[in-house]
Amino acid sequence: MVKNSDLPLGIICGVYSDPFIWSIVKSFTVFFVGVWLARQCKGMELMPSEPPISNLNL
């Protein structure tokens, strides 16, 4: 007979119910999502350059 803890849902419930392990899982997840997001934003210009003042029609 298959134990409840052997099922994938049982493992997830076991991780979720343990506050220490759940905290570690959340921390690693947020870290790796941040790394992925930083790699996706590579080369993105956050503050576009402004034209020189001499080119503005004042």
C-alpha positions in Angstrom: 0.0 0.0 0.0 1.3 3.5 -0.8 1.9 5.9 2.0 0.4 9.4 1.9 3.9 10.8 2.3 5.1 9.0 -0.8 2.7 10.8 -3.0 3.8 14.1 -4.6 0.9 15.9 -2.8 2.0 14.4 0.5 5.5 15.6 0.1 4.3 19.1 -0.8 2.0 19.1 2.2 4.9 18.0 4.4 7.1 20.8 3.2 4.3 23.3 3.6 3.5 22.2 7.2 7.1 22.6 8.4 7.8 26.3 8.9 11.6 26.0 8.6 11.6 24.0 5.4 8.8 26.2 3.9 10.9 29.3 4.7 13.9 27.8 2.9 11.8 26.8 -0.1 10.3 30.3 -0.4 13.7 32.0 0.0 15.3 29.9 -2.8 12.3 30.4 -5.0 12.4 34.2 -4.6 16.2 34.2 -5.1 16.0 32.2 -8.4 13.1 34.2 -9.7 15.1 37.4 -9.0 18.2 36.0 -10.9 16.0 35.0 -13.8 14.3 38.4 -13.9 17.7 40.2 -13.8 18.9 38.1 -16.7 15.8 38.9 -18.7 16.3 42.6 -18.1 19.9 42.6 -19.2 20.5 45.4 -21.6 17.2 47.2 -20.8 17.7 50.9 -20.4 15.9 52.0 -17.3 16.6 55.8 -17.7 16.7 56.8 -21.3 19.2 59.5 -22.1 17.8 63.0 -22.5 18.7 65.2 -25.5 21.3 67.9 -24.8 19.9 71.2 -23.7 21.2 72.9 -26.9 18.9 70.7 -29.0 15.8 71.8 -27.2 13.7 74.6 -28.8 13.2 77.0 -25.9 
